Amino acid sequence: MKSLHRFSWIVLINIFLVIMAGSVVRMTGSGMGCPDWPKCFGYIIPPTQQSQLQWEQGKEFGKGQMIIHEEALWKSNSKFVAGESYNPENWTKYTKHDYAIFNVFHTWTEYVNRLFGALLGLFALITIVLAFKKRKLNSWFLRLSLIQLFLILFQAWLGKLTVDTNLNPYMITYHMIGVVVMVMVQLLLLKLIKRESSQNQVAPKPRVLKIVSLLSIVVMLFQIVLGTQVRQQTDTLFKSGVPRELIADNFDFLFIVHRSFSYLVIACLAYLMYRLYNSERFKKPLTYIFVFTLLEISAGIIMYYFGMQAFAQPIHLLLSILMFGFFVEVFYRLFPRLSHKN
């Protein structure tokens, strides 16, 4: 049980690392650093210099490797050694998108993000093996572990579509929703593992607390989705030439809704703290939410009043996911049958 519990925590931590890495990718504009998927310019280990993506006489190319030629990406049809002149019959133009720029920083930033995703998949597989061994104790260990692996693979597929569509904003939003669901599934798995190790009984809580707790989760999910849209507006405005210090003045109604819903989050938190903070079972997660909320508000103020600074954006996102996770934790703890064995 200890190994299953340990690797379940590793998976959860790795999910947050993937979130942070993905946010850094977006902050630095590195989303197309690898223009193909799952490889990067047709390489398992990406190139480190422009010359690796140029056609040269006598150079050996492997099947599927890419070059940038005439401001477009070209993929080799087979393994061959380049002759004295460029032969178009050896190459097929990459047509999924028209992005054909190499920036070593962007490429390796995106590659590290993908490595975190690969590690997450590996840890999820190990968790499945451990859950399989404990399936007789609780079959939901294995079911949730398999669901998590499916979600990881689904996220990988969404990542491919995101690259193929040259960072379509809707794909980015779907990507974020998927990550939020992954956090919920992993927290539930951890709660069930903890439940099997506990014999304590807990008195049921009033229904209104469960409703408010669920509302806080729904609102936080809505906030995260709205945040991705506001972030997309930020990127669009910046690319169109709007100075960072003026970006906030050009937001549309989505930002107003996003900011207004933060008051509802605070109201939900205030009510939950008023009703539950004296309980030892709820004090810790509510304290974390309170601290993260203060930091989240601070990050939002920095972005709004100081020119939507890029460094604050991944912090803002990470804090919102952490808040969401602890709201989910509070919700789970409101159900004695889930949290403890009777």
Order of alpha helices (4+ residues) and beta strands (2+ residues): alpha-beta-beta-beta-beta-beta-alpha-alpha-alpha-alpha-alpha-alpha-alpha-alpha-alpha
